[in-house]
Amino acid sequence: MLDFNNYWSLVYNFLATHQLLAIGIAIAVLIFAYKKPVEAVKFFGFCAFLVAILYIMSLLTESGSHGVSDKKEMSTESRLEQLD
């Protein structure tokens, strides 16, 4: 589902390429955090919660897909053993 290394490198490369946009976003975030610190903490907490949920979902789907592929491999092996 999500590969966070690839996702992070995509975001990093975008911000490294568009430095003025990155500076503008950083200034906007700092102003938001300075003017409304309670709302900023709630917003960043919500973002961290969302990222954690997406990460857990990606781990679960990855482990589920490994289980399905292992099951197919085992059933193929058992069929081959039955043929021998």
Secondary structure, 3 states (H helix, E strand, C coil): CCCHHHHHHHHHHHHHHCHHHHHHHHHHHHHHHHHCHHHHHHHHHHHHHHHHHHHHHHHHHHHHHHHHHHHHHHHHHHHHHHHC
